[in-house]
């Protein structure tokens, strides 16, 4: 399984605007959570697993929310 790694930056594009790129840098992690800075705020997110890779949703859980995976 691919895991989110500390110190690495992950990016994805918005589903609504292809020019909008969402980037997060993993600052700290535990077995179930990661801490990142999003829009200037430090936040902690629970890690999910899909298709044998970890993911987080840095802008929240809604239908068109961007998903940052360890594959990105």
N, CA, C and O of each residue as an XYZ file, in Angstrom:
288
protein
N       0.847     -1.170      0.000
C       0.000      0.000      0.000
C       0.897      1.239      0.000
O       1.906      1.286      0.703
N       0.516      2.240     -0.798
C       1.248      3.506     -0.818
C       0.784      4.358      0.354
O      -0.414      4.489      0.606
N       1.749      4.939      1.070
C       1.438      5.738      2.254
C       1.843      7.186      2.050
O       2.782      7.481      1.309
N       1.125      8.094      2.715
C       1.482      9.508      2.732
C       2.739      9.655      3.587
O       2.782      9.155      4.711
N       3.759     10.332      3.070
C       5.039     10.421      3.746
C       5.297     11.827      4.279
O       4.964     12.818      3.629
N       5.889     11.903      5.459
C       6.224     13.178      6.101
C       7.267     13.906      5.246
O       8.234     13.307      4.775
N       7.046     15.221      5.057
C       7.969     16.054      4.302
C       7.696     16.098      2.815
O       8.305     16.898      2.105
N       6.817     15.280      2.332
C       6.500     15.232      0.917
C       5.276     16.100      0.616
O       4.359     16.189      1.433
N       5.264     16.737     -0.557
C       4.128     17.567     -0.982
C       3.312     16.796     -2.003
O       3.856     16.231     -2.952
N       2.000     16.779     -1.800
C       1.068     16.096     -2.695
C       0.128     17.125     -3.298
O      -0.267     18.078     -2.626
N      -0.235     16.937     -4.568
C      -1.094     17.894     -5.260
C      -2.182     17.173     -6.031
O      -2.044     16.009     -6.409
N      -3.272     17.899     -6.252
C      -4.358     17.417     -7.095
C      -5.054     18.629     -7.697
O      -4.830     19.754     -7.252
N      -5.877     18.417     -8.681
C      -6.613     19.512     -9.320
C      -8.061     19.518     -8.849
O      -8.614     18.482     -8.481
N      -8.653     20.683     -8.866
C     -10.059     20.824     -8.499
C     -10.928     20.165     -9.570
O     -10.607     20.216    -10.757
N     -12.021     19.552     -9.145
C     -12.943     18.931    -10.091
C     -13.700     19.976    -10.902
O     -14.153     19.691    -12.011
N     -13.838     21.178    -10.363
C     -14.625     22.228    -11.027
C     -13.772     23.174    -11.867
O     -14.263     23.742    -12.843
N     -12.510     23.350    -11.506
C     -11.631     24.303    -12.190
C     -10.271     23.637    -12.388
O      -9.507     23.470    -11.437
N      -9.982     23.263    -13.621
C      -8.753     22.531    -13.922
C      -7.501     23.340    -13.610
O      -6.442     22.758    -13.377
N      -7.594     24.664    -13.599
C      -6.443     25.520    -13.307
C      -6.168     25.656    -11.806
O      -5.112     26.151    -11.414
N      -7.104     25.224    -10.973
C      -6.944     25.310     -9.517
C      -6.238     24.048     -9.017
O      -6.776     22.945     -9.108
N      -5.027     24.229     -8.489
C      -4.237     23.102     -7.989
C      -4.176     23.180     -6.466
O      -3.814     24.212     -5.901
N      -4.530     22.092     -5.822
C      -4.522     22.006     -4.364
C      -3.273     21.226     -3.955
O      -3.088     20.082     -4.369
N      -2.420     21.848     -3.142
C      -1.192     21.199     -2.680
C      -1.158     21.185     -1.161
O      -1.543     22.159     -0.514
N      -0.699     20.086     -0.600
C      -0.519     19.978      0.848
C       0.823     19.309      1.122
O       1.238     18.408      0.393
N       1.498     19.757      2.182
C       2.736     19.119      2.610
C       2.472     18.420      3.934
O       1.971     19.032      4.877
N       2.806     17.155      4.003
C       2.608     16.373      5.214
C       3.677     16.780      6.218
O       4.868     16.596      5.968
N       3.258     17.332      7.351
C       4.194     17.799      8.371
C       4.425     16.778      9.476
O       5.521     16.680     10.029
N       3.378     16.019      9.790
C       3.461     15.048     10.877
C       2.420     13.976     10.612
O       1.384     14.252     10.006
N       2.685     12.750     11.061
C       1.684     11.705     10.894
C       1.742     10.695     12.023
O       2.770     10.493     12.668
N       0.596     10.070     12.233
C       0.501      8.920     13.122
C      -0.033      7.785     12.255
O      -0.099      7.913     11.032
N      -0.407      6.694     12.875
C      -0.936      5.571     12.105
C      -2.273      5.902     11.440
O      -2.587      5.361     10.380
N      -3.075      6.802     12.066
C      -4.416      7.087     11.559
C      -4.646      8.521     11.120
O      -5.676      8.803     10.508
N      -3.722      9.448     11.409
C      -3.925     10.858     11.068
C      -2.670     11.471     10.456
O      -1.561     10.963     10.623
N      -2.877     12.591      9.734
C      -1.761     13.393      9.236
C      -2.042     14.852      9.582
O      -3.198     15.271      9.639
N      -0.977     15.625      9.814
C      -1.096     17.060     10.060
C      -0.502     17.793      8.880
O       0.618     17.504      8.458
N      -1.265     18.759      8.337
C      -0.837     19.538      7.177
C      -1.214     21.001      7.380
O      -1.997     21.331      8.271
N      -0.657     21.866      6.554
C      -1.080     23.258      6.528
C      -1.939     23.455      5.290
O      -1.491     23.217      4.168
N      -3.178     23.891      5.500
C      -4.128     24.118      4.410
C      -4.621     25.554      4.504
O      -5.156     25.968      5.532
N      -4.437     26.315      3.423
C      -4.872     27.721      3.385
C      -4.327     28.509      4.573
O      -5.025     29.362      5.122
N      -3.092     28.230      4.973
C      -2.452     28.954      6.070
C      -2.791     28.462      7.460
O      -2.271     28.994      8.441
N      -3.648     27.460      7.573
C      -4.026     26.911      8.873
C      -3.485     25.490      9.020
O      -3.522     24.700      8.077
N      -2.986     25.179     10.207
C      -2.535     23.829     10.489
C      -3.743     22.977     10.869
O      -4.492     23.332     11.779
N      -3.932     21.855     10.176
C      -5.073     20.993     10.437
C      -4.636     19.538     10.477
O      -3.605     19.163      9.918
N      -5.445     18.727     11.150
C      -5.207     17.295     11.239
C      -6.365     16.571     10.568
O      -7.530     16.905     10.786
N      -6.033     15.575      9.750
C      -7.050     14.823      9.018
C      -6.871     13.341      9.255
O      -5.757     12.853      9.446
N      -8.002     12.623      9.241
C      -7.956     11.167      9.319
C      -7.592     10.633      7.943
O      -8.012     11.169      6.918
N      -6.806      9.573      7.942
C      -6.363      8.948      6.699
C      -7.386      7.905      6.266
O      -7.842      7.092      7.069
N      -7.739      7.942      4.990
C      -8.593      6.924      4.396
C      -7.765      6.073      3.447
O      -6.652      6.450      3.081
N      -8.305      4.929      3.048
C      -7.606      4.056      2.112
C      -8.557      3.696      0.984
O      -9.696      3.294      1.220
N      -8.074      3.845     -0.254
C      -8.860      3.491     -1.431
C      -7.892      3.052     -2.523
O      -6.875      3.707     -2.751
N      -8.194      1.972     -3.185
C      -7.357      1.444     -4.272
C      -5.905      1.262     -3.848
O      -4.991      1.582     -4.609
N      -5.690      0.757     -2.653
C      -4.359      0.440     -2.126
C      -3.455      1.672     -1.971
O      -2.235      1.576     -2.107
N      -4.068      2.831     -1.685
C      -3.300      4.057     -1.427
C      -4.038      4.893     -0.382
O      -5.268      4.931     -0.361
N      -3.267      5.569      0.494
C      -3.870      6.437      1.501
C      -4.323      7.744      0.858
O      -3.756      8.186     -0.141
N      -5.369      8.365      1.451
C      -5.856      9.654      0.956
C      -6.372     10.508      2.096
O      -6.687     10.011      3.177
N      -6.454     11.828      1.829
C      -7.128     12.778      2.723
C      -7.933     13.726      1.863
O      -7.676     13.870      0.667
N      -8.918     14.379      2.483
C      -9.713     15.413      1.814
C      -9.460     16.726      2.550
O     -10.130     17.017      3.541
N      -8.489     17.530      2.070
C      -8.064     18.718      2.813
C      -9.088     19.850      2.867
O      -8.966     20.734      3.715
N     -10.082     19.850      2.000
C     -11.085     20.917      2.026
C     -12.406     20.440      2.604
O     -13.405     21.157      2.534
N     -12.427     19.242      3.173
C     -13.638     18.728      3.803
C     -14.294     17.638      2.978
O     -13.823     17.274      1.901
N     -15.397     17.125      3.515
C     -16.140     16.049      2.873
C     -17.413     16.603      2.265
O     -18.374     16.884      2.980
N     -17.426     16.760      0.954
C     -18.621     17.133      0.210
C     -18.499     16.509     -1.174
O     -17.449     15.954     -1.502
N     -19.535     16.583     -1.987
C     -19.587     15.820     -3.230
C     -18.446     16.105     -4.201
O     -17.975     15.179     -4.861
N     -17.986     17.341     -4.314
C     -16.933     17.684     -5.266
C     -15.609     18.015     -4.560
O     -14.768     18.712     -5.128
N     -15.422     17.528     -3.344
C     -14.220     17.823     -2.560
C     -12.981     17.228     -3.225
O     -13.018     16.100     -3.717
N     -11.882     17.990     -3.239
C     -10.645     17.435     -3.786
C     -10.092     16.341     -2.875
O     -10.190     16.426     -1.650
N      -9.518     15.325     -3.487
C      -8.955     14.207     -2.751
C      -7.464     14.138     -3.075
O      -7.081     14.047     -4.241
N      -6.633     14.182     -2.046
C      -5.188     14.084     -2.203
C      -4.781     12.668     -1.809
O      -4.977     12.252     -0.668
N      -4.216     11.939     -2.756
C      -3.821     10.548     -2.501
C      -2.309     10.399     -2.516
O      -1.591     11.282     -2.985
N      -1.842      9.294     -2.005
C      -0.411      8.994     -2.012
C       0.084      8.741     -3.432
O       1.292      8.740     -3.673
N      -0.830      8.528     -4.372
C      -0.456      8.355     -5.777
C      -0.174      9.669     -6.470
O       0.461      9.672     -7.524
N      -0.632     10.816     -5.906
C      -0.508     12.130     -6.569
C       0.901     12.667     -6.513
O       1.167     13.756     -7.023
